[in-house]
Amino acid sequence: MVNPVQPPRDADPAALLRWQWGRSLDTHLKARKITRSQFRTMLLAEGLDVSVQTISNWRNGKHAPKAHHQAVIARVLMVPVQSVFPLEAAA
């Protein structure tokens, strides 16, 4: 299940942070009604070539985007990096 409401049980801090970032990215994309394919096109326009599968992995918390990818993602969404990728997982 993609982006469950509850974080993974017994997850380590890095997994919790990836989960939170995925939820946040998903929320930003849904609020703007941006599909994965549209988002990929937007990222490509900024010089970031990632697959739709990579975007899915970010959204479901399986993987975290690299720091330089986070900056591009925030720029594309027109929000501060910290609004999508906070440094600490919420309690």
ZAMARGU-4260 file (C-alpha; in steps of 0.2 Angstrom, whole numbers, plus 5000, padded with zeros to 4 digits):
<rodrens>
0) 5000/5000/5000 | 5007/5017/4995 | 5008/5030/5009 | 4999/5022/5023 | 4992/5033/5036
5) 5003/5025/5049 | 5022/5024/5048 | 5030/5007/5047 | 5030/4998/5063 | 5047/4996/5072
10) 5055/5007/5058 | 5072/5014/5061 | 5074/5033/5061 | 5079/5034/5043 | 5064/5024/5037
15) 5053/5035/5047 | 5060/5050/5039 | 5059/5043/5022 | 5040/5038/5026 | 5037/5056/5031
20) 5046/5064/5016 | 5035/5052/5005 | 5019/5058/5013 | 5024/5076/5012 | 5029/5074/4993
25) 5013/5065/4990 | 5003/5078/4998 | 5011/5092/4988 | 5008/5083/4972 | 4990/5079/4976
30) 4986/5097/4981 | 4993/5103/4964 | 4984/5089/4955 | 5001/5084/4947 | 5003/5066/4941
35) 5019/5056/4942 | 5022/5058/4923 | 5018/5077/4924 | 5030/5078/4939 | 5044/5069/4929
40) 5042/5081/4914 | 5043/5095/4926 | 5059/5088/4934 | 5066/5085/4916 | 5064/5103/4912
45) 5075/5107/4927 | 5088/5095/4921 | 5084/5081/4933 | 5081/5064/4924 | 5072/5052/4935
50) 5060/5038/4931 | 5042/5037/4936 | 5047/5022/4946 | 5059/5032/4956 | 5046/5045/4959
55) 5034/5031/4965 | 5048/5025/4977 | 5050/5043/4984 | 5032/5044/4987 | 5030/5028/4996
60) 5045/5030/5007 | 5055/5016/4999 | 5069/5028/4994 | 5074/5046/4998 | 5079/5058/4985
65) 5097/5064/4986 | 5100/5081/4993 | 5102/5089/4976 | 5086/5081/4970 | 5077/5088/4985
70) 5082/5106/4980 | 5076/5103/4962 | 5059/5095/4968 | 5056/5110/4980 | 5060/5122/4966
75) 5048/5113/4954 | 5034/5113/4968 | 5038/5132/4972 | 5040/5128/4991 | 5055/5128/5003
80) 5065/5112/5004 | 5061/5111/5022 | 5042/5111/5019 | 5044/5095/5009 | 5059/5087/5017
85) 5060/5092/5035 | 5076/5087/5044 | 5068/5077/5058 | 5054/5065/5058 | 5038/5071/5066
90) 5034/5063/5083
</rodrens>
